[in-house]
Amino acid sequence: IIKYRMSLVRGKQLIKIDDLDNPFVEKLQDISLASKAIDSEATFGKRPTGALLTEDSMPHGPSAVIEKFDIDAVRWDKQLEKTYYDTDLKASEAVLNLHNKDVPFTAMQKAFSVGAFGTKNKRKLVPTRWSITACDTTLADQFLKEVRKFEKIDTYRVYEFGSLNNYYVIILTPTEWQYEWYEAFIKIIGKEEIIFSDYETNGGKKEYSRVGGCYYTAKMAVLDSLFKEKKQAGLLVLREAYEGYVPLGVFNVRENMKEAMKKSYKEFETLKDAMLYCGSKLKIPVKKYVKQGTLLNEMLHTKQTTLDQYFK
């Protein structure tokens, strides 16, 4: 994956976010709405430079300003084309409709980014990072509206998945919806162990998450699974990234979470038993996560005070 990303040359042009009639933007829309990959040819004013590979940023190939850009003839995806020409349809409604028709998330997100969705006078270019979070949030909010209506699960469930020097533990709790995300970076930069976290109660989250897009994509993936099962639960996610980890973008988290939710889960009668099991799989002691977080801390030390001896 890293080798592939580093081999890609990135073209750049400075364009106003509402300049959708720009020929360069129109070609980007053609590429994003295409039913299959197409060939393109770019001419650069200078030799592309600036390839990047570090421990704390996504790998990128070299880039340069594009002087000329040509693409082959394009046939648009029928669902995306229909959405593009519906200028009375809000962007959020477009995302929901396309998801219900099994259009891949990446296809929706790319079309969203190039201003292909929304009512006629409100369409704009959206940075990739923001378009991903917008699609994740739109889907998650809709799933949550329905999930709140379902019966709660009746045991603690633990799902697991690991790939590309990442390990995920997903804990569903027999409660109303609430959510806490943890991510720990172990010896990524030097010998440090760093934990970040964020959470929301049943009322949802109003401000942008301090841990970024991973928070929203993980939430969306699990709510999608709960929606399909017609169940409600609380959610705790503990992610550990180990030595050798390279940031590969939010998509990596989304796909890992989806894979985890497809697998069989382990059931526990108490949160204590669930956390003791998780502690046997994680490299960082559970008590460090408890100290860092909010919801997990409250669940262990307020609702089940007898667990203090295990997780202080």
Summary of the structure (lengths in Angstrom):
residues: 312
radius of gyration: 21.7
end to end distance: 40.1
largest distance: 67.9
contacts: 941
relative contact order: 0.12
helix: 41%
strand: 24%
